[in-house]
Amino acid sequence: MQRKYSGLNELIKEDSEANSYYNSLPQYVKEMICQQEQNVNSFDSLHSFADNYTKEDD
């Protein structure tokens, strides 16, 4: 089972894979994810939020 974190800040601090992924995202996506900081508590949720925000570009 995937570890749950208290939010985005803890996730990217503790999980190097999540940190690398987050840093690879466009700035506007990072800003939108930051607005949902408390809801981003796992790598899967980070990836899901990023996918949703980048789909809007298509």
PDB file of N, CA, C and O in Angstrom:
ATOM      1  N   MET A   1       0.846  -1.197   0.000  1.00  0.00           N
ATOM      2  CA  MET A   1       0.000   0.000   0.000  1.00  0.00           C
ATOM      3  C   MET A   1       0.882   1.249   0.000  1.00  0.00           C
ATOM      4  O   MET A   1       1.926   1.297   0.651  1.00  0.00           O
ATOM      5  N   GLN A   2       0.446   2.221  -0.725  1.00  0.00           N
ATOM      6  CA  GLN A   2       1.193   3.471  -0.860  1.00  0.00           C
ATOM      7  C   GLN A   2       1.073   4.322   0.411  1.00  0.00           C
ATOM      8  O   GLN A   2       0.006   4.416   1.018  1.00  0.00           O
ATOM      9  N   ARG A   3       2.180   4.929   0.789  1.00  0.00           N
ATOM     10  CA  ARG A   3       2.184   5.777   1.981  1.00  0.00           C
ATOM     11  C   ARG A   3       1.394   7.047   1.730  1.00  0.00           C
ATOM     12  O   ARG A   3       1.449   7.626   0.645  1.00  0.00           O
ATOM     13  N   LYS A   4       0.656   7.474   2.751  1.00  0.00           N
ATOM     14  CA  LYS A   4      -0.095   8.727   2.695  1.00  0.00           C
ATOM     15  C   LYS A   4       0.657   9.780   3.492  1.00  0.00           C
ATOM     16  O   LYS A   4       1.181   9.500   4.570  1.00  0.00           O
ATOM     17  N   TYR A   5       0.707  10.973   2.961  1.00  0.00           N
ATOM     18  CA  TYR A   5       1.383  12.097   3.600  1.00  0.00           C
ATOM     19  C   TYR A   5       0.341  13.128   4.028  1.00  0.00           C
ATOM     20  O   TYR A   5      -0.825  13.045   3.642  1.00  0.00           O
ATOM     21  N   SER A   6       0.773  14.093   4.827  1.00  0.00           N
ATOM     22  CA  SER A   6      -0.166  15.110   5.317  1.00  0.00           C
ATOM     23  C   SER A   6      -0.559  16.095   4.228  1.00  0.00           C
ATOM     24  O   SER A   6      -1.573  16.782   4.350  1.00  0.00           O
ATOM     25  N   GLY A   7       0.225  16.170   3.177  1.00  0.00           N
ATOM     26  CA  GLY A   7      -0.074  17.075   2.075  1.00  0.00           C
ATOM     27  C   GLY A   7       1.087  17.142   1.105  1.00  0.00           C
ATOM     28  O   GLY A   7       2.066  16.408   1.235  1.00  0.00           O
ATOM     29  N   LEU A   8       0.969  18.018   0.145  1.00  0.00           N
ATOM     30  CA  LEU A   8       1.962  18.133  -0.917  1.00  0.00           C
ATOM     31  C   LEU A   8       3.357  18.409  -0.386  1.00  0.00           C
ATOM     32  O   LEU A   8       4.318  17.781  -0.830  1.00  0.00           O
ATOM     33  N   ASN A   9       3.487  19.329   0.545  1.00  0.00           N
ATOM     34  CA  ASN A   9       4.819  19.694   1.037  1.00  0.00           C
ATOM     35  C   ASN A   9       5.549  18.498   1.638  1.00  0.00           C
ATOM     36  O   ASN A   9       6.723  18.276   1.343  1.00  0.00           O
ATOM     37  N   GLU A  10       4.868  17.737   2.469  1.00  0.00           N
ATOM     38  CA  GLU A  10       5.492  16.555   3.064  1.00  0.00           C
ATOM     39  C   GLU A  10       5.780  15.507   1.990  1.00  0.00           C
ATOM     40  O   GLU A  10       6.831  14.866   2.019  1.00  0.00           O
ATOM     41  N   LEU A  11       4.871  15.332   1.058  1.00  0.00           N
ATOM     42  CA  LEU A  11       5.054  14.359  -0.018  1.00  0.00           C
ATOM     43  C   LEU A  11       6.323  14.638  -0.802  1.00  0.00           C
ATOM     44  O   LEU A  11       7.137  13.733  -0.986  1.00  0.00           O
ATOM     45  N   ILE A  12       6.515  15.867  -1.270  1.00  0.00           N
ATOM     46  CA  ILE A  12       7.693  16.147  -2.097  1.00  0.00           C
ATOM     47  C   ILE A  12       8.971  16.242  -1.272  1.00  0.00           C
ATOM     48  O   ILE A  12      10.072  16.130  -1.810  1.00  0.00           O
ATOM     49  N   LYS A  13       8.826  16.444   0.011  1.00  0.00           N
ATOM     50  CA  LYS A  13      10.004  16.440   0.883  1.00  0.00           C
ATOM     51  C   LYS A  13      10.479  15.012   1.161  1.00  0.00           C
ATOM     52  O   LYS A  13      11.682  14.752   1.193  1.00  0.00           O
ATOM     53  N   GLU A  14       9.545  14.099   1.358  1.00  0.00           N
ATOM     54  CA  GLU A  14       9.869  12.738   1.787  1.00  0.00           C
ATOM     55  C   GLU A  14       9.997  11.728   0.641  1.00  0.00           C
ATOM     56  O   GLU A  14      10.656  10.700   0.801  1.00  0.00           O
ATOM     57  N   ASP A  15       9.381  12.004  -0.502  1.00  0.00           N
ATOM     58  CA  ASP A  15       9.350  11.038  -1.608  1.00  0.00           C
ATOM     59  C   ASP A  15      10.105  11.628  -2.799  1.00  0.00           C
ATOM     60  O   ASP A  15       9.609  12.537  -3.463  1.00  0.00           O
ATOM     61  N   SER A  16      11.304  11.108  -3.066  1.00  0.00           N
ATOM     62  CA  SER A  16      12.143  11.674  -4.125  1.00  0.00           C
ATOM     63  C   SER A  16      11.513  11.509  -5.509  1.00  0.00           C
ATOM     64  O   SER A  16      11.688  12.372  -6.370  1.00  0.00           O
ATOM     65  N   GLU A  17      10.797  10.434  -5.731  1.00  0.00           N
ATOM     66  CA  GLU A  17      10.124  10.237  -7.025  1.00  0.00           C
ATOM     67  C   GLU A  17       9.041  11.290  -7.229  1.00  0.00           C
ATOM     68  O   GLU A  17       8.919  11.858  -8.314  1.00  0.00           O
ATOM     69  N   ALA A  18       8.259  11.549  -6.191  1.00  0.00           N
ATOM     70  CA  ALA A  18       7.215  12.576  -6.264  1.00  0.00           C
ATOM     71  C   ALA A  18       7.839  13.953  -6.460  1.00  0.00           C
ATOM     72  O   ALA A  18       7.315  14.773  -7.214  1.00  0.00           O
ATOM     73  N   ASN A  19       8.953  14.206  -5.786  1.00  0.00           N
ATOM     74  CA  ASN A  19       9.635  15.490  -5.917  1.00  0.00           C
ATOM     75  C   ASN A  19      10.104  15.696  -7.353  1.00  0.00           C
ATOM     76  O   ASN A  19       9.891  16.766  -7.924  1.00  0.00           O
ATOM     77  N   SER A  20      10.730  14.702  -7.933  1.00  0.00           N
ATOM     78  CA  SER A  20      11.203  14.802  -9.322  1.00  0.00           C
ATOM     79  C   SER A  20      10.044  15.024 -10.281  1.00  0.00           C
ATOM     80  O   SER A  20      10.124  15.852 -11.188  1.00  0.00           O
ATOM     81  N   TYR A  21       8.974  14.281 -10.074  1.00  0.00           N
ATOM     82  CA  TYR A  21       7.795  14.427 -10.940  1.00  0.00           C
ATOM     83  C   TYR A  21       7.202  15.829 -10.811  1.00  0.00           C
ATOM     84  O   TYR A  21       6.922  16.483 -11.815  1.00  0.00           O
ATOM     85  N   TYR A  22       7.014  16.281  -9.592  1.00  0.00           N
ATOM     86  CA  TYR A  22       6.454  17.614  -9.345  1.00  0.00           C
ATOM     87  C   TYR A  22       7.314  18.688 -10.018  1.00  0.00           C
ATOM     88  O   TYR A  22       6.785  19.595 -10.660  1.00  0.00           O
ATOM     89  N   ASN A  23       8.628  18.586  -9.873  1.00  0.00           N
ATOM     90  CA  ASN A  23       9.530  19.591 -10.450  1.00  0.00           C
ATOM     91  C   ASN A  23       9.557  19.559 -11.970  1.00  0.00           C
ATOM     92  O   ASN A  23       9.989  20.527 -12.596  1.00  0.00           O
ATOM     93  N   SER A  24       9.105  18.465 -12.578  1.00  0.00           N
ATOM     94  CA  SER A  24       9.069  18.376 -14.037  1.00  0.00           C
ATOM     95  C   SER A  24       7.802  18.998 -14.629  1.00  0.00           C
ATOM     96  O   SER A  24       7.701  19.168 -15.844  1.00  0.00           O
ATOM     97  N   LEU A  25       6.847  19.332 -13.778  1.00  0.00           N
ATOM     98  CA  LEU A  25       5.567  19.872 -14.258  1.00  0.00           C
ATOM     99  C   LEU A  25       5.691  21.342 -14.647  1.00  0.00           C
ATOM    100  O   LEU A  25       6.527  22.065 -14.105  1.00  0.00           O
ATOM    101  N   PRO A  26       4.857  21.781 -15.589  1.00  0.00           N
ATOM    102  CA  PRO A  26       4.833  23.211 -15.926  1.00  0.00           C
ATOM    103  C   PRO A  26       4.428  24.047 -14.698  1.00  0.00           C
ATOM    104  O   PRO A  26       3.702  23.570 -13.825  1.00  0.00           O
ATOM    105  N   GLN A  27       4.894  25.264 -14.648  1.00  0.00           N
ATOM    106  CA  GLN A  27       4.649  26.131 -13.492  1.00  0.00           C
ATOM    107  C   GLN A  27       3.159  26.297 -13.195  1.00  0.00           C
ATOM    108  O   GLN A  27       2.755  26.248 -12.033  1.00  0.00           O
ATOM    109  N   TYR A  28       2.340  26.491 -14.224  1.00  0.00           N
ATOM    110  CA  TYR A  28       0.906  26.707 -13.974  1.00  0.00           C
ATOM    111  C   TYR A  28       0.260  25.468 -13.342  1.00  0.00           C
ATOM    112  O   TYR A  28      -0.667  25.595 -12.543  1.00  0.00           O
ATOM    113  N   VAL A  29       0.746  24.273 -13.696  1.00  0.00           N
ATOM    114  CA  VAL A  29       0.195  23.047 -13.101  1.00  0.00           C
ATOM    115  C   VAL A  29       0.606  22.967 -11.630  1.00  0.00           C
ATOM    116  O   VAL A  29      -0.201  22.603 -10.774  1.00  0.00           O
ATOM    117  N   LYS A  30       1.868  23.310 -11.342  1.00  0.00           N
ATOM    118  CA  LYS A  30       2.326  23.321  -9.946  1.00  0.00           C
ATOM    119  C   LYS A  30       1.498  24.294  -9.116  1.00  0.00           C
ATOM    120  O   LYS A  30       1.143  23.990  -7.977  1.00  0.00           O
ATOM    121  N   GLU A  31       1.192  25.446  -9.669  1.00  0.00           N
ATOM    122  CA  GLU A  31       0.386  26.433  -8.937  1.00  0.00           C
ATOM    123  C   GLU A  31      -1.009  25.903  -8.651  1.00  0.00           C
ATOM    124  O   GLU A  31      -1.537  26.099  -7.557  1.00  0.00           O
ATOM    125  N   MET A  32      -1.608  25.232  -9.629  1.00  0.00           N
ATOM    126  CA  MET A  32      -2.952  24.676  -9.430  1.00  0.00           C
ATOM    127  C   MET A  32      -2.919  23.546  -8.398  1.00  0.00           C
ATOM    128  O   MET A  32      -3.829  23.426  -7.578  1.00  0.00           O
ATOM    129  N   ILE A  33      -1.883  22.729  -8.438  1.00  0.00           N
ATOM    130  CA  ILE A  33      -1.744  21.648  -7.461  1.00  0.00           C
ATOM    131  C   ILE A  33      -1.555  22.226  -6.058  1.00  0.00           C
ATOM    132  O   ILE A  33      -2.109  21.701  -5.092  1.00  0.00           O
ATOM    133  N   CYS A  34      -0.784  23.295  -5.942  1.00  0.00           N
ATOM    134  CA  CYS A  34      -0.574  23.931  -4.632  1.00  0.00           C
ATOM    135  C   CYS A  34      -1.879  24.409  -4.016  1.00  0.00           C
ATOM    136  O   CYS A  34      -2.017  24.433  -2.793  1.00  0.00           O
ATOM    137  N   GLN A  35      -2.833  24.787  -4.849  1.00  0.00           N
ATOM    138  CA  GLN A  35      -4.132  25.217  -4.337  1.00  0.00           C
ATOM    139  C   GLN A  35      -4.893  24.055  -3.699  1.00  0.00           C
ATOM    140  O   GLN A  35      -5.808  24.269  -2.903  1.00  0.00           O
ATOM    141  N   GLN A  36      -4.515  22.836  -4.046  1.00  0.00           N
ATOM    142  CA  GLN A  36      -5.143  21.629  -3.496  1.00  0.00           C
ATOM    143  C   GLN A  36      -4.205  20.898  -2.545  1.00  0.00           C
ATOM    144  O   GLN A  36      -4.365  19.699  -2.316  1.00  0.00           O
ATOM    145  N   GLU A  37      -3.235  21.604  -1.993  1.00  0.00           N
ATOM    146  CA  GLU A  37      -2.125  21.037  -1.219  1.00  0.00           C
ATOM    147  C   GLU A  37      -2.561  19.959  -0.231  1.00  0.00           C
ATOM    148  O   GLU A  37      -1.929  18.904  -0.173  1.00  0.00           O
ATOM    149  N   GLN A  38      -3.592  20.181   0.529  1.00  0.00           N
ATOM    150  CA  GLN A  38      -4.013  19.204   1.552  1.00  0.00           C
ATOM    151  C   GLN A  38      -4.567  17.917   0.941  1.00  0.00           C
ATOM    152  O   GLN A  38      -4.553  16.869   1.586  1.00  0.00           O
ATOM    153  N   ASN A  39      -5.052  17.992  -0.297  1.00  0.00           N
ATOM    154  CA  ASN A  39      -5.623  16.817  -0.957  1.00  0.00           C
ATOM    155  C   ASN A  39      -4.590  15.972  -1.688  1.00  0.00           C
ATOM    156  O   ASN A  39      -4.886  14.860  -2.126  1.00  0.00           O
ATOM    157  N   VAL A  40      -3.377  16.501  -1.820  1.00  0.00           N
ATOM    158  CA  VAL A  40      -2.317  15.784  -2.519  1.00  0.00           C
ATOM    159  C   VAL A  40      -1.464  15.080  -1.467  1.00  0.00           C
ATOM    160  O   VAL A  40      -0.505  15.647  -0.943  1.00  0.00           O
ATOM    161  N   ASN A  41      -1.835  13.824  -1.166  1.00  0.00           N
ATOM    162  CA  ASN A  41      -1.203  13.119  -0.047  1.00  0.00           C
ATOM    163  C   ASN A  41      -0.516  11.818  -0.438  1.00  0.00           C
ATOM    164  O   ASN A  41      -0.134  11.026   0.423  1.00  0.00           O
ATOM    165  N   SER A  42      -0.360  11.599  -1.756  1.00  0.00           N
ATOM    166  CA  SER A  42       0.347  10.407  -2.239  1.00  0.00           C
ATOM    167  C   SER A  42       0.845  10.684  -3.657  1.00  0.00           C
ATOM    168  O   SER A  42       0.402  11.631  -4.307  1.00  0.00           O
ATOM    169  N   PHE A  43       1.766   9.852  -4.124  1.00  0.00           N
ATOM    170  CA  PHE A  43       2.245  10.016  -5.493  1.00  0.00           C
ATOM    171  C   PHE A  43       1.091   9.852  -6.467  1.00  0.00           C
ATOM    172  O   PHE A  43       1.003  10.588  -7.450  1.00  0.00           O
ATOM    173  N   ASP A  44       0.207   8.898  -6.210  1.00  0.00           N
ATOM    174  CA  ASP A  44      -0.941   8.684  -7.102  1.00  0.00           C
ATOM    175  C   ASP A  44      -1.836   9.916  -7.174  1.00  0.00           C
ATOM    176  O   ASP A  44      -2.293  10.287  -8.256  1.00  0.00           O
ATOM    177  N   SER A  45      -2.090  10.551  -6.037  1.00  0.00           N
ATOM    178  CA  SER A  45      -2.950  11.733  -6.067  1.00  0.00           C
ATOM    179  C   SER A  45      -2.250  12.893  -6.775  1.00  0.00           C
ATOM    180  O   SER A  45      -2.896  13.664  -7.484  1.00  0.00           O
ATOM    181  N   LEU A  46      -0.945  13.022  -6.589  1.00  0.00           N
ATOM    182  CA  LEU A  46      -0.179  14.054  -7.301  1.00  0.00           C
ATOM    183  C   LEU A  46      -0.296  13.824  -8.807  1.00  0.00           C
ATOM    184  O   LEU A  46      -0.571  14.755  -9.564  1.00  0.00           O
ATOM    185  N   HIS A  47      -0.090  12.597  -9.228  1.00  0.00           N
ATOM    186  CA  HIS A  47      -0.160  12.259 -10.643  1.00  0.00           C
ATOM    187  C   HIS A  47      -1.566  12.505 -11.189  1.00  0.00           C
ATOM    188  O   HIS A  47      -1.721  13.018 -12.297  1.00  0.00           O
ATOM    189  N   SER A  48      -2.575  12.147 -10.423  1.00  0.00           N
ATOM    190  CA  SER A  48      -3.957  12.337 -10.847  1.00  0.00           C
ATOM    191  C   SER A  48      -4.303  13.816 -11.032  1.00  0.00           C
ATOM    192  O   SER A  48      -4.896  14.201 -12.040  1.00  0.00           O
ATOM    193  N   PHE A  49      -3.928  14.638 -10.053  1.00  0.00           N
ATOM    194  CA  PHE A  49      -4.178  16.076 -10.179  1.00  0.00           C
ATOM    195  C   PHE A  49      -3.453  16.629 -11.403  1.00  0.00           C
ATOM    196  O   PHE A  49      -4.036  17.393 -12.172  1.00  0.00           O
ATOM    197  N   ALA A  50      -2.197  16.256 -11.590  1.00  0.00           N
ATOM    198  CA  ALA A  50      -1.419  16.754 -12.727  1.00  0.00           C
ATOM    199  C   ALA A  50      -2.063  16.331 -14.048  1.00  0.00           C
ATOM    200  O   ALA A  50      -2.159  17.132 -14.977  1.00  0.00           O
ATOM    201  N   ASP A  51      -2.501  15.081 -14.132  1.00  0.00           N
ATOM    202  CA  ASP A  51      -3.174  14.611 -15.348  1.00  0.00           C
ATOM    203  C   ASP A  51      -4.424  15.420 -15.635  1.00  0.00           C
ATOM    204  O   ASP A  51      -4.667  15.811 -16.777  1.00  0.00           O
ATOM    205  N   ASN A  52      -5.213  15.673 -14.610  1.00  0.00           N
ATOM    206  CA  ASN A  52      -6.444  16.452 -14.803  1.00  0.00           C
ATOM    207  C   ASN A  52      -6.141  17.860 -15.288  1.00  0.00           C
ATOM    208  O   ASN A  52      -6.828  18.366 -16.176  1.00  0.00           O
ATOM    209  N   TYR A  53      -5.153  18.482 -14.738  1.00  0.00           N
ATOM    210  CA  TYR A  53      -4.835  19.857 -15.118  1.00  0.00           C
ATOM    211  C   TYR A  53      -4.194  19.932 -16.496  1.00  0.00           C
ATOM    212  O   TYR A  53      -4.414  20.905 -17.218  1.00  0.00           O
ATOM    213  N   THR A  54      -3.409  18.935 -16.879  1.00  0.00           N
ATOM    214  CA  THR A  54      -2.779  18.979 -18.198  1.00  0.00           C
ATOM    215  C   THR A  54      -3.736  18.532 -19.295  1.00  0.00           C
ATOM    216  O   THR A  54      -3.544  18.895 -20.455  1.00  0.00           O
ATOM    217  N   LYS A  55      -4.768  17.749 -18.957  1.00  0.00           N
ATOM    218  CA  LYS A  55      -5.774  17.363 -19.956  1.00  0.00           C
ATOM    219  C   LYS A  55      -6.522  18.575 -20.472  1.00  0.00           C
ATOM    220  O   LYS A  55      -6.986  18.586 -21.612  1.00  0.00           O
ATOM    221  N   GLU A  56      -6.639  19.593 -19.638  1.00  0.00           N
ATOM    222  CA  GLU A  56      -7.322  20.815 -20.049  1.00  0.00           C
ATOM    223  C   GLU A  56      -6.583  21.510 -21.178  1.00  0.00           C
ATOM    224  O   GLU A  56      -7.164  22.355 -21.858  1.00  0.00           O
ATOM    225  N   ASP A  57      -5.320  21.180 -21.395  1.00  0.00           N
ATOM    226  CA  ASP A  57      -4.524  21.776 -22.471  1.00  0.00           C
ATOM    227  C   ASP A  57      -4.848  21.168 -23.827  1.00  0.00           C
ATOM    228  O   ASP A  57      -4.624  21.792 -24.864  1.00  0.00           O
ATOM    229  N   ASP A  58      -5.377  19.945 -23.815  1.00  0.00           N
ATOM    230  CA  ASP A  58      -5.643  19.241 -25.087  1.00  0.00           C
ATOM    231  C   ASP A  58      -6.809  19.832 -25.834  1.00  0.00           C
ATOM    232  O   ASP A  58      -7.156  19.355 -26.914  1.00  0.00           O
TER     233      ASP A  58
END
